[in-house]
Amino acid sequence: MPPDPARHAPQRARGGDALNGRPPSAPGSRPQRGRPGGRGHGRRRGGAPTQARLLAVRVLERVDLARAYADLALHAALARSDLAPVDRALATELVYGTLRWRGRLDHLLGRVLDRDLEKLEPLVASILRVGAYQIVFSERIPASAAIDQSVSCARALGADRASGLVNAVLRRLAHELSALALPTLEEDPLGHLIHALSFPAWLAERFLRRYGPEEAAALERALNEVPPRTVRANPRRVSREALLEELRTRFPNAVACRFAPEGVVLGRRGDPGRDPAFLEGRCTVQDEASQLVVSLLDPRPGERVLDTCAAPGAKATAIAERIGEAGRVLALDRNARRLGLLRRDARRLGLENVRAAVRDAAEPLGELMAEGPFDRVLVDAPCSGIGAVRRNPDARWRVRPTDVPRLAEAQAAILRRAAEAVRPGGSLVYSTCTLLEEENEAVVAGFLAERPEFHPAAREGLPAAVAPLVGDDGFLRCLPHRHDTDGFFAARLERSS
C-alpha cells in the first residue's frame, strides 16, 4: 500500500492519445496535429515560457532529484500557483504524461543526443523530456511551440548555457521522429517492453519472465492507460442501484463494477471527489480491486476488526460500513497526518464505529487487545505500488530493485505482529497493490512456514464476489489488463480454533 495522495490531488488531465496511454499509431511516428487551443497551449515564440510548463519542469526535477511523490509534489505546486483551470490541466498532463512515457522519451532523445541523457543535470533532462513529450504525443501543441517553450524554460530557470542544446536536440527530434523506429515485440520483446512501452529494465525483465512476451506487453499497455474513476456506495445511506441511477445523470458512462458488490465505475473522466454524492457521504472514491480486498476479509455485523496500515482509510471505512453500529474498527497508521484523512472520511460517511490511533504496526500490539483479540485483521501492507503505476506513474522510476527486499522484510514484520491480534478461528488478510512475488507470495509463504496455526482459506468458502479472481492457491489477484483494476494481491489466512 504506497502513499495514496491521488484522492486528494488534482485529477489527471484527459483526452488525446497520450492521455489515454496509447502510443502513436506507428512506432516513432508523430500524430496529426490540430490547431492549438486554450490558454497556455499556444505558441509564444521568443517570449516568456508559460507558467504551466515551468511548474511541470520544476515538479519533474524534484521527482528526479529527491524521489518525491509526483502526486504530492504536483498538488503542492498547483496549490501555490494561481494558474487558470486550463493551465492547471496542461501542467498536470505534462507531469503525468512525461512520467508515464519517460522510457520511450529517453530512448528517442538518446537517438538524437550526442551524450548520455542520464549525465545531464536533472533540470536540463526534465526540460528535454517535457519538450519531447509534447513533440511525440501532443496533438494540440505544434512542435515549433514545444521547442520554443522548452528553450524559454531553460532560460527562465537559469540554464541559459543549455538553451542551445535544448533547441538543437528537440529540433532534431521533431525532424527525425518519423524515422526513429522503436523495438518491436516480435523481434526484441525486452527492448519493446523497455523502450516502446516505457518501463525500467528490471521491471520489464520480471514481467517478461512471469507472463511471457504477449501478456507482459498487454500488462504494460494497461499500466500506461488512464485508470477508471471508481466509487463505492455507502450502504448505510444509499443502495448501489440508487447511487448508480443518480451518478448517471452526471457520469453518463457509469456502470456497476464487474466484481465489487458496492462498486460503480464512472468512466475515465471527471472528478468524483467533487461530486455531491461524495461530498454528502453517499460514496467513497476507491478502486475496484481495493474494494475486493474488503470483500475477501468479509467482515460481519458486530465484529471487532483491526486495520493495521489504514491511512488514508478507504478500506477501514468500507469495513466500518459492513460491521454496523455494533461493530468496531481500530485503524492504525504511523502517519498522523494521513490518519486525519481517515477521520475526515469517517465523519463524511457518518461512521462512528471507527477509532484511529497513530501506531507503527511492526511494533508489539499487545496493549491494544484489552478487550481480547480481534475477529478479523487486515494488513494492507506498505509496498512498491507497482500494480498502481497507472495512477502513480512515477513509481516505476522511483522504486529500485534494491528497495524490494527491504519492503518485503517490513511487510513480513507487520504480518507477524498482526497475527498476534487474531483470535482463534479468526481471519487475517494480507494485501498489497504490487505485482512482485517477493512482496506477495514469498511473504505469505514465509509467514505460513513460521506460523503453522494459520492456513489459506478454502477457496469454496470465500465470498462469491472474489471467487472468480482467486487462483488454485487460494490467493486473490487483480490485474489491470485482465480486470481493468489496479494490480492487487491478497491472501486470506485462517487461524485454527
N, C-alpha and C positions, 0 to 999 in steps of 0.2 A: 504494500500500500504506500505509494510515493506520496509526498505532499500534494494535495489536490486543490490548488488555487483556482482551478478552472471555473468552479461555481461562481466565484466572486470576481473573476477577471473579465475584461471586455470580451464579447463574443468574437470569434474569428470572423474575418470578412469572408464573403462568399460570392459565388458567381464566377464563370470563366473556367477554362480547363485547369489552370494552375491551382485554383482554389478548391476544385473538386478532386485534386490529387491525380489528375490524368495527364500523362506526358503528351507532347505534341504528336500528331498523327504519324509522323515519320521520325525515327531517331535523329536527334540533332537538328531537325527542321524548325523553322520559325513559323508560328501560326499566322494566319492572315490578320491584319490589324484593322480595326475600325478607327473612327476619329476619337481622339481622347476626349473624355467628358468629365465634368465635375471639377470643382476647385481642388488644386493640389495635384491633379493628374497631368496638367498641361505642360507645355514646353516653355522654359524660361531661359533661352539661350543667353549665356553671358551674364545672367543675373544671379541673385542670391538663391541658394537651394531652398526647396520647400521645407518647412518645419517638420512635416511628416517623415521625410526622408532622413533628415538629421536625427530625429528621435529614433527611427528604426536602426540606423547605424550605431548610435550610442548603445541601444539595448543589446544589439548583437555583439558589440565589442565587449560589453560586460558579461554576457553569457560565455563568450570565448575566454576571457581573461580570468574571471572569478568563478566559473562554472555555476553562475547564477541560474535560478529557475526562470525561464523566459516568461511564463505567465506572471510571476510576481514582479519581475523587472519591468515588463511592459505595462502592467497595471499601475505600478507606481509612477512610471514616466508619464503616462496619459493623465493620471490624477493631478500631476503638477503642471500640465500643459493647459492651454486654452484653445486647443485645436477644435475646429468645426467637425461635426459628425463625419462628413465625407473624408476629411483628412485623418481622422482617427481610424476610419476604416482602411485607408491606404496604408497608414503606419502598421496596423495590425496585419494586413495582407503581406507587407514586405517582410515583417519579422517572421511570421509563421511559414510563409512560402519559401523564404530563403533557408530557414532551418530544415524544412521538410525536404527540400531538393538540394541541400548543400553538397551531397555526394556527387550528384550529376554536375552541378555548377563547378565544383572543384576540378572535376575531370575535364570539363570543357575549357575552363580557364587554364589548366595545365597544358593544354594543346596550343595555346596562343601566347603563353607567358614564357619568357626566356630564363626563368629562375623558379625555384621551388616556392609554391604559394605558402606553404607552412612556415617558410623562413621570413616572410614579410611580417612587419609589425601588425598586430591584430586589428588596429584601426584601418589600415590600408586594405587588409584582406577582407574586412567587413564591407568596406566601400565597394570593392570589386565584386563581392558576392551579391550585394543588393543591386548593383548595376546589371550584373549578368542575369539575375532573376528576372528583371524587367525585360531584358532583351530576349531571353529564351522563352518566357512563359506568358508575359502580359500581352493581351490582345488590345488593351486600351492605350498603352503608352508607346509612342514611337521610339525606335532605337535611338534616334538622334537626341530625343529629350532625355532618355535614360543616361546616355553618355554625358551630355552637358550637365545634368544634375549631379552625376557622380563626381565630375571634376569640381563643380561648385562645392559639393560636400567636403571634398579633400581640402580645399582652400579654407572653407569656413571652420573646419575642425583642426586647423593648424598643421595640416600635412601638405603644405604648398609644394614641398620638394617632390612629392609623389604624384602631383596632378598630371604631369606629363606621362608618367607610367600608366595611370588610370585611363587617361584619354587614349593612349596608343593601344592598350590591351583590349579595352571594350570596343574600340572601333574595329580592331582586327577580328574580335569575336563576332560582331554583327555582320561583318563582310564574309566571314568564312563559315558561319554557323551551318548552313545547309550542307556543307561538305564534311562536317565533323561527325562521322558515324560513331554510334555507341555500340558496345559489345552486345551481341545477340544471345538469347538464352540457348539457342541450339548450338552455337559454335563455342561460346565461352560462358557457361552458366554462372560461375562465380563472378566473373567480370560484369555480367549483366546485373546480378544482384547488388554489386557494389556501386557500379558507375551509372547504370541506366536507372535503377530503382532506388539508389541513394541510401545505402546502409553501410555502416562501417564494416571492414573486412571480417573482424572477429564475430560479429553477429551474423553476417551473411554466411560464413562458413558453418556456423551452428545450425542455421535454418536449413542449409543445403544437406547436411548430414542427417538431420532428423526427418525432413519432409520430402527430400528429393527435389530436382530442379523445378518441375511444373508447379508443385504445391508451394514450394518456397517462394516462387515468383508471385503466385496468387496471394500468399500471405503478405508479402511486402507491398504489393499493389493495394491491398485493403488497408494496410497500415499507413499508406500515403493519402488515403481519402479523408475528406472532412467527415467526422462522425455524425450520426444522427443525434438529434435532440430528443432525449427520453425522460419521461417523468413517471413517478409512482403515485397512484391515488392514495389519499389518506382515508382508509375505510371508516374511520370514526366520523368523517364529515361528508363523504360522498362515495357512491359506488363507482367502479371503473367505467361502467356503461354511461352513467350520467356525466362523469368527467369528460369522457370521450366526446359525447354529444356537445358539451359546452366548448371544448377546445377546438372542435372542427369549425366553429364559427370564426376562429382567429388563425387556426392552422389547418387549412383545407386538406392537407395530406395526412392528417393524423389517423393512425390505426392502432388497434390493440397490439401489444407485444406478442410475439410468437410463442414465448415460453412463460415469461413472468406474469403471474396472475393478476397483479395490480398495475402492470406497466402499460404505458401509452407512448408510442413513437410519434413525434410531431413532424418529422421530416428533417431536413438538414439546414433549414433557415429559421431565423427568428430567435428571440431571447426569452425562453420560458421563465427565467428568473425575474422578469419584469411583468409577467402576465398576472392578471387579477386572481386566477386560480391558485397561483403560487403565493402571492402576497397575502391572500386571505386564508392560507393554510389548507387548501384542498389537495395540494400535491407537493411533491418534492422532486427536484432535479436529480436523477440517478440513472446511470446506465443499466441496461437490462441484465448484464452479467453480474453486476454488483447486487441487483435485486435478488438474483437467483442464489447468491451466497446465503442470504437470509432464509430463502425457501429451503435450502439444504439444511440449515440449522433447525428449522421447523419449530420455533418457539410456540408454546401453547399458553392459553389464558391462565393467569395466576402464577406462572413460573417466575423464578429468580434467575436472571441472566447476567453474565459478566461479559463485557466487550472490552478486551484488553488494550486495543490500539484504536480508539474510537473516533478521534477527530478526523475530518470535520463533522462527521455524525450521521451520514445518510443511513448507514446500516443500523446504528443504535436507535435512531428514531423509527426505522422500519420494525425493529424488534419490539419497541415500546407500543407501536400501533397494534401489534399482534397479541401481546400478552394482556392487554386491557388494564383497567384501573387496579385490579387485584394483584397484578404482577409488578416486578421491579427490575429495572435495568441499572447496573452500575457501570458507567462508562469511564474508562481510564485513558489518559494520554499524558505524555511527559511535556507536551507543549501547551502551556496555559492559554496562549492567545487563540490557538486553534480550538481548544475546548470551549472558548467563548462563542465560537460559531455554532457548536453543537447546542449550547444552552439557548442561543437565539432561535435556532431552528425548532427546538422543543417548545418554546413559547409560541412560535408562529403556528405550530401544528396543534396546540392545545394539549400537550402531553405533560402530565405532572408526575409520571411514574419513572422519570429518568433522573439519576443523580450522577453528576460528573465530578471526577477527582483527578488532580494532577498527580501522575504516578508513572514511573518507569516500570513497565510490565516485566522487564528482565530481572527485577529485584523481587525478594520474597513477598508473597501476598497474604501471608497467614492472618494478619490482623484485620483483613477485610472480610473475614469469614466469621464474624461474631455470631451471625445467625445460622452458621453452618455453610457447607459447600454449596455451589450453585447447580441448578438443574442443567443449564447449558452454558457453555463458554465459547466465545468467538475470538479467534486470533487472526485478525486481518492484518498480516504482518507487514512492516516496512519492507519494501523490495525495490528492485531495479526499475520497475514500471515499464518494462519493455512491451507488455501487452497493451499499454495505453498510449503508445507514441503517436497515434493519430490525434490525440488530444494535446499531447505534450511532445512535439517533435524534437525538442532539444534533448530529450532523454537519451536518444540513440547516440548522440555525440558526447553527452556529459558522462554517462556511465562508461566505465572502463572494465575490461575483463578482470583486472585485479580487484575490483570492487565486489565481484560476485561471491568469492569465498568469505569475505568479511560479512557481507549481508547474510549469507547462509548461516554463519556462526551465530549472529544476533538473532535470527529467526528461530534457530534451534533452542537458544536460551529462553526466549519468550515462550515457546511452546512447552518447554519443561515446566516453567513456573505456572503456566495456565493449567496444566494437567493436575497440579496440586489442588486446584479450586473446583474440580469437577466431582460431584457426588457419585457414589457407586450407582451404576445404572444410568448415569447421565451422559451427555453428548458434548464433544469437543470438535469444533470445526476450525480447520486451518485453511486460510485462503491467501492468495496473492494476485496481483494483476501483472504478472510476468509470465514469460513463456520458457524460462530457462529451467532445465531439470535440476540443476544444483540447488535452486531455491524452492523447488516444488517436490517432486517425487523423492529426491535424495533426502530432504529434510524430514519428510514423513517416514521414510524407511529407517533413518537413523533413530527417530523417536520411538517407533514401534519396537525396534531392537532393544531399546533401553527399558521400555515400559510394557511388559507383556500383558498387563491387565487391560490394555487398550487394543482394540481391533477395528478395522474398517467396517463401517455399517454395511449390512447386506443390501445389495442393490435393489432387491424386490421390496424392501421395506422403506425405501426412500419416497419422498413426496412425488406425486405424478408430474409436477411441473419440471422437475430436474431430471427425471428418469431418462429422457431421450439424450441427455448430454453426459451421462455417466458411463464410463467405459467398463470393460470387464474387470478391471482392477478396483472398481468402486469409486474412482475419482472423477469429479466433475471438471470438464474442460470446455471453455467457451473460446472460440477462435474467430477473429474478425472476418476472414474470408469464407467461413462456413456459416456463421450465425449473425453477422453484421453487429456484433457486440465488441466491447473491449476484450482483450485476451485475458482470461481469468483461469485460475486453477483453484480447486477447493477439495478438501477431503474431510469427510465426517467420520470421526473416530468415537467408538462407544466404549465406555468403561464398564467392566464386568461388575455385576451386582455383588 
